[in-house]
């Protein structure tokens, strides 16, 4: 005779495996290593410093006595 299988448990087990498989694919496609994240963060900080250095003085601290 065959074993009796609870269909709810079977469906949940299949759904869990499917989600785990999808999560693994997403990690492969969209994941970045810590080194890649650190490099991107450093590049963004460098670009922000460079942009700040190129900003012009607006003269807000100057008085309009002309």
Buried (B, 14 or more C-beta within 10 A) or exposed (E): EEEEEEEEEEEEEEEEEEEEEEEEEEEEEEEEEEEEEEEEEEEEEEEEEEEEEEEEEEEEEEEEEE
